[in-house]
Amino acid sequence: MPAVDVRAASVVDDGLRAELLACWVDVTNAGGAVGFVPPVSSDDVGPVLDRLLDGVTSGRDVLCVLTVDGATAGFAALVGSSSPLRRHWATVLRVQVHPSLQGHGLGRQLMAGVHRIAVEHGWEFLSLTARGGTGVDGFYRGLGYTEVGRIPGAVRVAAGDDRDEILLVHRLPGPGARGPVPALVDPGA
Ligand SMILES: CC(C)(COP(=O)(O)OP(=O)(O)OC[C@H]1O[C@@H](n2cnc3c(N)ncnc32)[C@H](O)[C@@H]1OP(=O)(O)O)[C@@H](O)C(=O)NCCC(=O)NCCS
């Protein structure tokens, strides 16, 4: 059995940056919905990755790195809020598993690691957005996320192809999760 791990990385050296960049480029060019439409190159994705890593090195955000037998296989970022009123919330960004490894449960394991790391950092609620028309919101619903809204046509993937941006939220287990938050009540629970 391969050894699967998800760790919080606060320091990103050149080697890890190169692996993250290669993953993001490959995921996008395989059709993944992580901020771009294909085709992309390292020159397109690199500056966006570096902005993400700026938040990580500042200490506000957390990079969650998925490894399989020690090799980088995917990642996600937990982005905190600078507002004192939203310190219990984080946004999950750039969730991805390398295309060569998708469909074998690693995305589920990555998100379990993201949730564990978020709890360790004291976050109580997570939000994220999914691109309409990709079906990926189904991935998050299967992990306990609830749709709380959508912005029609917010994502223009091509001329004449506008997609909804779907907002999903998830309440993490822990002491802060006791208070009622009506928008998060799952009618099926
Ligand atoms: C989305 C992603 C992270 C899922 O990772 P994965 O390793 O392929 O997913 P898993 O094998 O762990 O699947 C877990 C469950 O989610 C479902 N699922 C996975 N991707 C799905 C998708 N795109 N649409 C609907 N359901 C999906 C699986 O069928 C599986 O369901 P099951 O437990 O009932 O069998 C991965 O496919 C990916 O990197 N996609 C490209 C990037 C992307 O679009 N990211 C989303 C940004 S919002």
The ligand as a Gaussian input file, in Angstrom:
#p B3LYP/6-31G(d) Opt

LIG

0 1
 C      -11.474000      17.253000      -7.692000
 C      -10.286000      16.342000      -7.361000
 C       -9.397000      17.036000      -6.323000
 C      -10.830000      15.027000      -6.778000
 O       -9.725000      14.192000      -6.520000
 P       -9.820000      12.617000      -6.877000
 O       -8.633000      11.954000      -6.293000
 O      -10.016000      12.487000      -8.342000
 O      -11.163000      12.247000      -6.108000
 P      -11.489000      10.916000      -5.279000
 O      -11.034000       9.739000      -6.074000
 O      -10.972000      11.049000      -3.906000
 O      -13.083000      10.957000      -5.274000
 C      -13.829000      11.074000      -4.096000
 C      -15.295000      11.084000      -4.470000
 O      -15.602000      12.296000      -5.187000
 C      -16.156000      11.967000      -6.454000
 N      -15.615000      12.915000      -7.424000
 C      -14.327000      13.151000      -7.679000
 N      -14.193000      14.082000      -8.636000
 C      -15.456000      14.411000      -8.980000
 C      -15.981000      15.332000      -9.907000
 N      -15.205000      16.085000     -10.696000
 N      -17.317000      15.440000      -9.989000
 C      -18.127000      14.683000      -9.204000
 N      -17.681000      13.794000      -8.294000
 C      -16.359000      13.671000      -8.201000
 C      -15.678000      10.570000      -6.747000
 O      -16.546000       9.916000      -7.644000
 C      -15.687000       9.939000      -5.399000
 O      -16.986000       9.573000      -5.045000
 P      -17.279000       8.217000      -4.207000
 O      -16.557000       8.376000      -2.901000
 O      -18.776000       8.205000      -4.089000
 O      -16.721000       7.115000      -5.030000
 C       -9.469000      15.985000      -8.626000
 O      -10.287000      15.303000      -9.545000
 C       -8.838000      17.166000      -9.308000
 O       -7.717000      17.556000      -8.975000
 N       -9.541000      17.765000     -10.288000
 C       -8.971000      18.834000     -11.069000
 C       -8.830000      20.106000     -10.255000
 C      -10.179000      20.662000      -9.837000
 O      -11.075000      20.800000     -10.649000
 N      -10.260000      21.010000      -8.534000
 C      -11.459000      21.569000      -7.972000
 C      -11.267000      23.017000      -7.684000
 S      -12.788000      23.731000      -6.994000

